[in-house]
């Protein structure tokens, strides 16, 4: 028996030793799963796998089917015929689509045709550029086509927004979820922010519009609401439902599920202290299933739909655990198919039985790769903040962690600023990858994170450099008490608002940190206000414009909470990363920070990606990013 036990132990040890720590190259070999839906007959899950090609510097796609109960995957070519097309009208007569239409004359060659080689651009309002693209006068418009007997277009498509200088789908990320058919196929519902120029840049007021095919008229269905109205879906019983934020200009406002029933708008999540990511209806129209952040994860919830009865609306959390439920794919019997991630697992599709509360993995795209990769450990830690609150902190430990050793430790600063820090799996800011290089990662769910009530989420607005900085320092100071943390080798890293956080911490950290990395961070809140494209964001979160001298909140943002004002306190090496096509946090932010660091004689490096935006999307650029990121840490930490 002892020999048998020893043999098993030896096999386990050998298996563990055979696993290798995750590397950037291995990370960029993993398949990326995107579910496309359940087949018309309800038997198959149809999904796409993105396969990165470093040589080609792009991500190729292959399409598969697999039984909804699990089984063997099959490679398919004609996947579209397996799925219902939401863009075909219920009566089968019409097809919805979208395309760009030239509406405005903003280019020099449009205004002066005789000067065909001019590269001039002429603007009379803001919204002259957005995300990573300059406005050239083209806008996304929704079209419908009349179909023949075999879904062939027999007439030219009709633009339902002729000559309108507005976008549907919304730019930069809107898709065909921004337009749907009414249940009888007589109307088209679409999302649009019908504002132009400066009004567009300073508002979040998208609305749902209804276009009538018979009368060719359009009406605003949500005119009374001043914030976001998005993601329209009709219930199985024909009620229009959508996601709604109340306040104009606040892009991270509480997101609620609204149902228009018998002429009345019912807010299903009004009494629930959380914010909804996405939702779908049950087949019988009696429940709505939705995904929302909660305590450092994203989980599946349900809410009943009582109509106009006196039955109470009740929100119920259905799943729980150290994982993220990211998307709802569809239903099969008593089960719902969803996508899941953890800090050790990229997106895969799972089935969750709503009756037995049991899980089953359906896709296994990266199983072979994972069998060769050592896992890290993610631990929840509750830290007391300086104002006496309890804050959840994710602590990610290296593979084969040994508490008798000392490890360099990184404070991770999340972007947003109001974005959830959960069990997500990133192909850039990847906690498993960071930990696999021998670092402990400290990732606090600081002020501004959804999942802890609306008050916690909203507190950060107007207070970027205040309590949230104390939250960061409380987290790193608490974890640094552990014997396995090398207190002489602490670093801070982050992107976007996380990049701002790094710049701000560089001026107030009092020698806690030995190195910093800031990606697309805000360094100068004044020049940020003057160059960013979504002005509603800076208006809300900064409290107003820098010239508003009597605005106490704004003046705090542009002075006390402005990293450039603390530059005389900088004394620590810093790597600054910037995208050349980043118009959200424009290139000048990184340039100003690097120039200041260089002129002050601080060890610093500037990593520029001229053809990338706020993110790094091209495979070879992404690998350079990883190599420079970890190279800097090795050199300075």
N, C-alpha and C positions, 0 to 999 in steps of 0.2 A: 504493500500500500504506500509506504514511504517513497519507494522508487517511482511509483505511478504519479504521486503528487509532485515529486521533484521534476519528473518529465514534463508534466503540464506547466509547472512554473517556468521551466526552461524554455518551453515553446512560446509562452506568453512574453517572456523577456526578449527572446529572439525576434518575435513579431514586433514588439515595441521598438527595438533597436533598428529594425528594418525600415521603420517609418522615418521620413525625412521632414525637416522643418519646411514650412511653406516659403517659397522664394517668389520674387516678382515674375520670373519666367514661368514658374508653375502656375501662378495665379492667372496668367494670361494664356494658359492652355485650357482652362475650365470652360465648359459649355454654358451658355446663358439661356435659360429656359423662359420662354414667353408663351403662356397658354393662349390659344386663339378661340377656344370654345368647345362645346360638346356637340357632336354630330347631330344631324337632323333626326336620326332614329334613336338618339339617346344612348347609344352603345359605346361610342368612342370619344376619347379626349383627343382633340387636335391641337398640336403645339409646335412651336418653332424653337430651334436651337441655334443660337448665334455662336459661330466658331471663329475665334480670332485668328487672323493670319498676320504674323509679324512681318513676313516677307512682303506680302501684298499691301501691308499697312491699312487693313480694313477688316471688318467682321463679316464673314459669309454666313448664309443662313441655309439650314435644311429643315424640312417639315416632316412631322411624324404623326402617327396615330397610335393609341394604346387603349385597350379596354378600360372603361371607367372604373371597373372593379380591380384593375391591375392586371399585369401580364406582360407579354412581349411587345415591344415597340416595333412599328413598321414604317419604313421610309416611304413617303408618298410624294408624287409630283403635283397632282391636281387636288390640292387640299381644299380649295375654295368651293368645289362642288359638294363637299361633305357638310358644309356649314350653311345655316340659314343666313341670308343676306338682309340685315336690318335696313339697308338702303333701298330695297325694293318695297314699294308700297303694298299694304295689305291686300289690295285688290289686284296686284301684279301688273298694273298698267304703267307705273312710272319708276324711275330710278333716280335716287339722290346722289349728288357728287359735289365736289368743290374744286375751284381752280382760281388762279390769280388773274385779276383783271386790271388793266391800266385805266385808272380813274383820274389821277391828278397829273398835271404838268409841273414837275419839280426839277427835272434835269435841264441843264442848259441847252442841250440839243433838242429837247421838246419845245422849249420856249423860243429858240432861235434855230429853226431847221437849216438855215443856210450855213450854220457853224457846226457841222456834223461831227467834228473831231473834238469839240470842247468837252471837258470832264466836269464842268461846273455843276453845282447843285444849289438850288435856291429855295429857302424855307422862310415862311412867315409865321410859323408857330412851332411849338415843341413837338415831340414825337417824330423828330427828324431822324432818329435812329432808335432801335429797340433790340435788346439782348446782344446780337452780334451782326445786325444787318441795318444798313442805312435805308431810309424810306426813299424809294425811287418812283413813288406814285402808284404802285400796284397794291391791290388789296385782295384778300381771300373773299370769294363770294360763293354762296350756295346756288346750285343749279339743279333742275330736274329735267329728265328726259322721258319722252313717251316711248314705250317699249312695244316690240312686235310680239308674235306668238312664242318666240324662243328667246326672250329677253334681249332682243337686238334693238338698238336705237333706230327709230324710223324718222324722227324729226330732230332738228337742231336743239340742243339743250337750252332751257329757258333760265335766264339769270333772275332770281327773285329779289335781287338788290340792285337793280340797274342804276349806274352812275353814282352809287353811294360810296363815299370815301371811308368806309368802315370795314372791319374784318369779321367774317364768320366762315370757317372756324377762327377762334381767337389766336392772335400771334403772341408769343412765338411757339407755344406748345399745343395749341388746340388741334383736335382731329375730328373724326366723324362722330365722336360722342357729343359734339356741339350741335348736331341737327338730327331730328327724328321725324317720323310720320305720326300723324294722329291715328287712332285705331281704325278709322274708316277710310284712311288714305286721302281724305279731301283737303287736309291742311298739313303744313310743315311747321314744326316748332324749331327755332334756332336761337343760339346764344350770341349776343352781340353787344358791344359797348359803342353805342351810336354817339360818340363824341370824337372830335378831331382836334389835331394840333395840341395846344397847351391844355385844353380841357381834358383831352385824352390822357395826357401824361400825369395829370393831377387827380385822377379819379379811378375808383375801382367799380364804378356803377355799371356792371353788365346787366342786361335784362334778357328775359325770354320773349321772343317775338313769334307771332302766329301769322303765317302767310296762307291765304285762302286761294286755292288753285282756280276756283270758279270765278271769283270776283277780282282776282289779282291785287287784292288789298292786304295790308299788313297792319297788325295792331300789337301794341305793347301789353303783355300779360302781367308784368310785374312793375309797372311804372311807380307804384307807391313805395317800393323798397329802394333804398339809396346805395346799398352795398352790392356785393356779388350775388348774382343768381346764375347757377350753373347746373350742368349734368341733368337735363330733363329726362324723365322716364315715365311712361304711362304704366299704371298698375294693371294687373289682369282684368280688373273691373272697369278700366277706362278712365281712372282719375290721373290727372297730371301731377307728378311729384318732381321735386328738384332739391338741390342744396342751396342754402341761402345764408349770407352774412348780412348783418343789419347796417353796419356803419361804413359810410363812404370813406375811402382812403386807408382803411385798416385791413390789409391783406391777410392778417392772421386772426381775424375776428372769429368768434364761435361760429362753427358751421353747423347749421340745423337742417333736418329733413322736413320739408314742407309738402303737404298734400292738399290739392284743391279738390274739395269734395262737395258737390251740390252747391257750388257757388261760394263756398267758404274755404279759407286757407287755414289748415290745421298744422300746427308745429308739433311734430311728434317728439322732438327732443328738447323742447323748451325747458322742461323741469329737470333735465339731466345736466350735471355740471361737467360737460366734456365737449369735444368737437369731433365731427364726423369726417372721415377721409373719403369713403365711398359707400354705396349702398345698392341693394337689389331687393326685389319683391319675392315673397313666397308664391308658389303657383296658384294658391287659392285666394291671394290678395288680402289675407288676414294678418300677415306679419311683414315686417321689413327687416332684412338682415343688413348689418353694416359693420364696417371696420373703423376702429378708433384707437388712438394711443392711450395707454393706461400703465402708469408706474414702470416706465422704462421698457415697455414692449408695445406691440400692436396686437389687438385681440378681436375676435368675432363677437358681435352683440346682436340681439334682436329686440325689436320693439313692436308691440301689438298695435293694430290699427282699429280703433273702435268706431270710426265714422262719427256720426253725430249722436251716438248713444251716450249714456252716462257712465259707461265702463271706463275705468281709470287707465290712462296710458302708463305702461310699465316697461322700462328698459332693463334687459337682463344680459349679463355678460355670460357668454356660452363657453369660451375657451380660456385657459389660463396656463401659464408656464413660461419658462425662459426661452421664448422664441417669438418671432413676429409672424402674424397672419397678415399678408400684404394685399391680397386681392381675392375676390370671389369669382370663381370660374363658372359655376353652374351647379345644378342639383341632379342627383341620381338616387331615386328611391328616398330613403330616410337620411341620405348623406349629402353633404355639401362639399364640392371640390374647391379647394383654396390653394393659394401659393404660400409657402412658408420659407423663412430664412432663420439662421442663427449666426452667431459670430464665427462658427466653424463650417457653415453650409450656405452655399449660394442657393438661389431660388430653385425649388422643386415643387411639384404639385402633390398635394396630399388630399385624402378623403377623410372627412370628419363625420362620424355617424351621430346625428342629433339626438337619437334615442339612447344608444349605448354609451355615448361620450367617448368613443374610441377612435384612434387615428390609424390610418393606413397610408403608407407612401405609395404613390402611383408612378411617378417618373423617377428614374434612377440614372440620370444623365452623367453624373460625376462620381458614381460609386467607386469605380476603379481608381480614379485619381485620389479620392479621399482615403482609400485603403492604404495608400502610400504616404499620406500626409499626417504628421503628428498634430494632435488637437491641442488647443490652448484651453484654459479654464476661465470662465467668466463668473465672477462672484458679485452678488449684490451687497452693498455696504450702505448703511444709513448713517449719515454724518449730520451733526448739529451745526446749523449755520450761526452766524454772528447775531442774528435776530431771533434765535431760539427755535427755528423751524427744523424739521427733519427732511433731509435731502438724500435721495437715492443716488448712489455713485456706483457705476460699473467699474470693477477692477478686473482687468484681463491679465492673466498670468502666463508666462512663457510655457511652452511644452516641457514636460519633465521637470516642472518647477521644484526647486529644492529650497525650503525655507531656511536652511542653515547658511545659504549663500546670500550675497548682496547683489542687487540688480539695479542698473540705471532705470529711471522711471520717467515717463512722459505724461504730462497733463494734456489731455486732449480737449480742445475748445471747439464746441459745435457751432455750426453756422446757423443761418436763419434770419434773425435771431430766434424766431419762434418756430423752430422745427424740432421734432421729437428725436431723442437720442435713445435708440432701442436696440433690438437684436438684428439690426440690418446687416447686410453683407455687401460691402462696397468693393469695387475693383480699383479704387485708388486709396481712399482713407479706410484701409482694411485692418481692423484690430488684430485679427489672427496673424496677418503678415507682420505687423509691427511687433507683436509679442514673440513671433517666431524668430525675430532677429535678436532676441535676448532682452527685450524691454518689458517692464511692467507698464500697463496703460491705465491711467486714472481718468475716467470719463464721467464727469458729474452732470446730473440732470438739474442744472442750475436754473435760476429764475429765467422765465421766458419759454420753458418747455411745456408743450401740451401733455396732458395725462395726469395732471395734479389739480385740476380745477381751473376755471377761467381766471381767477385772481392771480394765481401763480404764473400763468401764461402771459397775462397782460402787464405784470409789474415792470417788466424790462423796458417797455416803451417810455422814452424820455429819461431813462436812468441807465443808459448803456455802460457807463463807467462807475456806477454806484454799487448797489447791493450784489449785483451779479459778479463783480470782481472779488468781493468778499466771499461769495460762494465758491469761486474757483480756488482761492487761497485756502479756504476752510477745508476743501476736499484734499488738496495736495498735502497740506499740513497734517491732516488726520492720518492719511495713508503713510506719510513719511515717518510716522512714529513706529512703524513696524520694523523689526530687526533686519528683515530681508530687503529693505529699501536703502540704497546707497544715497544718503542725503547730500553728498557732494556731487552727485551726478543726476540732477533733475533738469528736465527740459520742458518747454511748452510749445505746442504745435496746433495749427488750426487754419481753416479757410473761411473766406467771406466774413460774416460777423466773427467767426472764430479767428480769422486773420486780424481783424480789428482788435480782438481780445488780446492776441499776442503782442501787438504794437502797444496797447495800453498797459499790459502787464510789464512790458520792458521798461516802462517809466515808473512803476510803483512796487516792483517785486522785492526790493530790498535784499538783493543778492541771493534770493532763493534758487534761481535758475542759472544753469551754466550755458544754456544755448536756447535759441528760439528758431522756429520756422513759421513764416506767415505766407499763406497763399491767398492771392486776390483780396487782401485785407484793406480796410479803410484806415488810412494814415492821417488824413487831413479832412475833418468833417465839413469844413467850409468849401474846399474845392470839390469834395464829393457832392455836396448839394448843388454845385454849379455845373456838374458834368454828367451825373447819372441820368438815366433815361426815364425811370419810373419815379417821378417826383412825389407821387402820393406816398411812397414808402418813407422817404426822408422827411416829408412834412409830418407824417404821423409819428415815426419813431424818434426823430430828432426834436420834435415839439414845434417845428416851424422853421423859418428862414433865419440865416445868420445876421441879417440886417435888422431883425426885430429886437431892438435894444431893450424894450420894456417886457419882453417875453422871457420870464425867469427860466423856464424849462429849456428853451432854445439856447439861451446864453450859457447855460450849464453844459449843454452838448458841445457847443463850439469853443468852449474855454476849458473848464475843468475836465470834461470827458473827451477831449480832443488829443489824440496821441502826439500830434506835432508840438503841442504846448509842453510836453514832458520830455522832449528830446535831450535836454541837458542832463537828464538822469540816466540816459542809456549808457551802458558799459559792458554789454554782453553780446557775444557773437550772434549774428542773425542771418538766416537764409530767407530771401524774399523772392516769391514766385508770382508771375503775372502772365495773363493771357493778353495778346495784342488786340484781339477782337472782343474783349470784355467791355461792354458798354454799361453793365450794371455797376461794376466797380472799375472805372476806367484806368487805363495804363498809368496815368499820372500818379495814382496813389502809390503804386509800387516804385515808380521812378523817384518820387519825392523821398520816400523812406530810404531807399538805397543811397541816394545822393547824400542825404543827411548823415547816414551811418559812415559812408566813405570819408566825407569831409571831417568827421569827428574822429577818424582813425580807428573806428570799431571794425573788427574782423567781420566781413559781410560778403555775401554773394548774391547776384541777381540772375535768376533763371527765367528767361523770357521765352514764351511760345507764341510767335507772331501770328500763327494761324489758328489759335485756340481761343475760345470764349471764356466764360466764367468757369468752365469745366475743361478737362483734358480728355479728349475723345479718341484721338488717333492712337492706334496700338503702339507705334514706335515712340511717339511723344510720351505716352503713358509709361513706357519702360524707362525712358530717360528720366522722367519725373521720379520714379521709384529709386533709380540708381543714385540720382543727386540727393534725394531725401535721406536715404540711409547712408550715403557717403558722407553727407554733412554731419549726421549724428555720430558716425564713427570717428570723424575728425575732431569734433568739438565736445563730445560727451563721453 
